[in-house]
Amino acid sequence: MGKVNHMDRSTLLELNKITKAFPGVLALDQVGLKVGYGEVHALMGENGAGKSTLMKVLTGIYKKDSGQIIFDGKEMNFNSSMEAQLSGISTIYQEINLIPYLSVAENIFLGREPKKVGRIDWDRINREAEAIIDGMGISLDVKKPLNSYSTAIQQMVAIARAISVRAKLVVMDEPTSSLDEKEVEVLFKQIRKLKSQNISVIFISHRLDEIFEICDRITILKDGKLVGDFNIADITKVELVSMMIGKDATDIMAQAHGTYEAKEEATILKAEEIRDTVKLRGVSLEIKKGEILGLAGLLGSGRTEFAKVVFGDNVHHEGTIDINGKPVKLKLPKDAIARGFAFCSEDRKVEGIFPNMSIRENMTIAILPKISRMGIVDKKKQKEIVDTYIKSLAIKTPSPEQKIRNLSGGNQQKVLLARWLCMEPDLVILDEPTRGIDVGAKAEIEELIQKMSKKNIGVLMISSELEELVRNCHRVVVMRDGKNVGELQGEALSEKNILTVIAQGGMSDSFTAAERSMNNEQ
Amino acid sequence: MEKIKKYGLDFIKQQGVVIAFLVLVLIASIRYSEFMTYGNVTNVLRQSSMIGLISIGMTFVILTGGIDLSVGAMVAFAGVLVAKMSGSGLFVMIFFPILICTALGAVNGLIVTKMKIAPFIATLGMMMAVRGVNLVLTGGVSVRVSDDVIGSYQVIARKFFLGIPIPVWIVIIVLLTAMYVSKYTKYGRHIYAVGGNEEASVMMGLNVDWVKIRAYMFSGLLAGIAGVIFASRVGAGQPVGCEGWEMTAIAATAIGGTQLTGGKGKVSGTIIGVLIIGIITNILNLQGNVNSWWQGIITGLLLLVVVVIQSQTIREKIMDRRVRRSVG
């Protein structure tokens, strides 16, 4: 291990100019990170910013291409997470990475079981585990299997494991994503305890309030590059969000967007107080015929989860859903489809296309029952539909028989849109409809969305690109931490205002005033 | 009352195999006077010994989240090797086949871990290949153990020690070792960890590949030993023998309460599973007028009942956690 001369004595971890490339992507581009002793350091950034990659480089799961890792005064190059652990870096993952069927005590000591005369010393394991758990102020039976306890308790066991290896640094990768508010409090108590023992924490979370509650310093990444690091006291939520999204909050100009011209003010969907077991904590909104409603919010705010509830893809929810004024109970997507709903998933590859099937098959797979007679597909009708949509959506392909995986992302997306449009839906839910497609195709898809609205189809559009929401939507509902926290329309609908609502978790007076004046005009 | 009912159910679920075993023994002893005789009991134990060995190996492999379909073929292969080597003296004819089967187990493990082939396919390939080798080596006919050694060689399968057949002693030793390993050694615990959550095991720094490879080697080793006993019993190597033994071993493991997705189960449970299957066969023999084909039907139904109970336990746990999460 190399010697480091100019080392600040108060710094536990210093990452210098870390670069890591995967085939075709520069995941980390000269990123730096500094964590002091006993400091809780937030690592923030949207998806793909490089947070997880950076942590995997740190803990030896990935090998860095270049750069320097200095930990506790020494330059380190870990080859495995075990090596990192032995040196004092423990990681707690979002999905609890413990063994469900083994006892709590064994989970704490797995891989470094104490032995007595050649055999595992169970008494000592149980005794020491109990001491650690007691020390954390939790009471549980360490001999019981891990999976007999709740997620939060399991998370605590993961922390107990981290403490027991005498960690100097604990990396927590979205530890709160599956915890409820009370459980988060319990976790924070433990983090404060670690801090008081001079143990440092790197805390990754998408929840802003948590960051501002528990962290001392913050490092922001975007697209694999370092945006900056700050004292948490020196930064506002608005600044933080704008840096994460890469927009200067003060610089954003209001952009033109359509206004909703109601032909017939019929509400298609009215959802009230939608909750699920994990992410959603009460979402209410409604969509009218021909309205384009945007759903804004950071990753993990529950946008997709909400859309899935509305589409019947999550039975475990509470709250009421009215479709066309009638209360319904949606148990499966087919219930929602039968009521005229359509859903374009954000994950085209997993939840959308059948890669080895043709455009024709992909496009008509949902409508087959409607165009079949006694189980036999009416080929003529099928061809009509396919030809119509290839033409009207300008899908670029030599033939409808082309396998869909050979198309560009934009054209795949258009085929998926056609799949739902040919069902003549009343409401189309689009989850990140322009993700991963080029600018030209983006414009075409946006145009299509406007066309749908003109045909009186309601559109629920989820997007992380604010300018896209502002440009396309009549109204935008902002979500945060599983709740809808604000709503913007008319003049108040701007990127800047969306950012502010996301950051503050609510509407400030100025927008409500603007909205009020809007409403008065109507 | 509710509580008693709940504890009762829990008890049945946890100790179900033991209860089933005891009930079976009870019924058999009441109905058939010759069931509890020394001759019959030792006979059942001896007949179950070879399946017992490969089932213990199978349990380790299944605990890691894998499966080993090649053991039946390997038992036959070891038997053929014994007969083929019987000119080279007792030591070689016993240990060489065991060594070869252990090596084949290692190959299974390497294919599963290093080449990342699903265990089902990897060991299915091994099974077919070994069966093929058996036929090529023998021309499809059984090979007699050489007359020079057959007398002393058949001691293994036919003699008793302290009134218990030697094959049963072998199973007892292997069983106790396996129980000790699975409870009191790092290797044993890591088998459970790998099968319980492979990704987490990697993150905790366990050598997952090596844990798996050793499980397949252990399975091969025990198949080799079973083959040696088999050849000793029939006095010959039978290239097409032991057909379907791997399935019986899997059934015994499942009946014994080991979760087929890995991470949960006990070797002791497996042995009870083996005995249950052995006793069912025995009862049908004692009944005399019932076709032995019924054995498959009864064992199959029993297996299904056990697996259904298992999956319900898992489902309850999941539901339970969901409820707790939404309340907490």
Chai-1 contact restraints between the chains, C-beta under 6 A:
chainA,res_idxA,chainB,res_idxB,connection_type,confidence,min_distance_angstrom,max_distance_angstrom,comment,restraint_id
A,S81,B,M203,contact,1.0,0.0,6.0,A-B,restraint_1
A,S81,B,G205,contact,1.0,0.0,6.0,A-B,restraint_2
A,M82,B,G205,contact,1.0,0.0,6.0,A-B,restraint_3
A,N97,B,A200,contact,1.0,0.0,6.0,A-B,restraint_4
A,N97,B,M203,contact,1.0,0.0,6.0,A-B,restraint_5
A,L98,B,A200,contact,1.0,0.0,6.0,A-B,restraint_6
A,I99,B,A193,contact,1.0,0.0,6.0,A-B,restraint_7
A,I99,B,G196,contact,1.0,0.0,6.0,A-B,restraint_8
A,I99,B,N197,contact,1.0,0.0,6.0,A-B,restraint_9
A,I99,B,A200,contact,1.0,0.0,6.0,A-B,restraint_10
A,P100,B,G196,contact,1.0,0.0,6.0,A-B,restraint_11
A,Y101,B,G196,contact,1.0,0.0,6.0,A-B,restraint_12
A,Y101,B,G263,contact,1.0,0.0,6.0,A-B,restraint_13
A,Y101,B,K264,contact,1.0,0.0,6.0,A-B,restraint_14
A,L102,B,Y192,contact,1.0,0.0,6.0,A-B,restraint_15
A,L110,B,A193,contact,1.0,0.0,6.0,A-B,restraint_16
A,L110,B,M204,contact,1.0,0.0,6.0,A-B,restraint_17
A,G111,B,M204,contact,1.0,0.0,6.0,A-B,restraint_18
A,G111,B,G205,contact,1.0,0.0,6.0,A-B,restraint_19
A,G111,B,L206,contact,1.0,0.0,6.0,A-B,restraint_20
A,E113,B,K186,contact,1.0,0.0,6.0,A-B,restraint_21
A,R119,B,Y184,contact,1.0,0.0,6.0,A-B,restraint_22
A,I120,B,Y184,contact,1.0,0.0,6.0,A-B,restraint_23
A,S150,B,R324,contact,1.0,0.0,6.0,A-B,restraint_24
A,S150,B,G328,contact,1.0,0.0,6.0,A-B,restraint_25
A,T277,B,R322,contact,1.0,0.0,6.0,A-B,restraint_26
A,T277,B,R325,contact,1.0,0.0,6.0,A-B,restraint_27
A,T277,B,S326,contact,1.0,0.0,6.0,A-B,restraint_28
